[in-house]
Amino acid sequence: MNPSRILCWNVRGLNSRVRQDAIRNLISNSRVDIVCLQETKMSVMSVGVILSSMGSDFTNWIDLPAAGASGGIVVAWRQCLGPALATRVDNYSLSIQFSPGSLQPWWLTCVYGPQGDSNKLLFMQELRDVRSVCQGPWTVLGDFNLTTSAADRNNENYNRAMMGRFRRCINDLELSEVPLQGRKFTWSNQQDNPTLVKLDRVFCSSEWEQLFPNCLLQSSATEGSDHCPLLLGLHDVQPAKANTGRISGGSGIGLVCCPGHFLPI
């Protein structure tokens, strides 16, 4: 079977009971089947932490350990989705190939983008390398720590050259962005006069989009992190309403992103 919803969240640490409870509540309230967490800050991921934060039904998981007290990614999914057909662990990402019984296998890559310009360039090259191996339908999501345009920030503190490189990377990979409904920014420095930035995103290939033409990306409110959780519902838009407030492809079908409609360079 295919999942119904995917949770994507930079949790700013998974080693506290308060954070684990917040994740478990999100999973329960939103009926999440796949959990993609960034910045776990855990060098060793244990079965106990998975059970405490997600529940006993999440029997399948892979992780990228944190380096000391920073970084770390974990992706976990419900037992009913079965084992992964293939997995891949890189420096800034985890990739899993799901193999539903009735649909074409598809890839999910969860990323946690680095700080520092030199590491950002390595990260973008890693995305290209991942795609060269992970063929077919593909979605890539997470905290990219990159922006695509000045509109992704509420101030003028941005790097135009790096934005251009990120746009070119997304275009080279032939990805389209799944639009986030009801929210412009995903991160805040939580000051009285806050800096707001869109760092957390979901991209997909045209093949993946064709598998899930009625997906919907929304955010959830929660405490304990400066990033907002993203909820990607794979079947949340009814076909009769699919064109409402969405970008449509040339076929006129209600699509989240239009194939070939990439970011302007």
Secondary structure by P-SEA (a helix, b strand, c coil): ccccbbbbbcccccccaaaaaaaaaaaaaacccbbbbcccccccccaaaaaaccccccccbbbbbcccccbbbbbbbcccccccccccccccbbbbbbbcccccbbbbbbbbccccaaaaaaaaaaaaaaaacccccccccccccccccccccccccccaaaaaaaaaaaaaacccccccccccccccccccbbbbbccccccccaaaaaacccccccccccccccbbbbbbbcccccccccccccccccccccccccccccccc
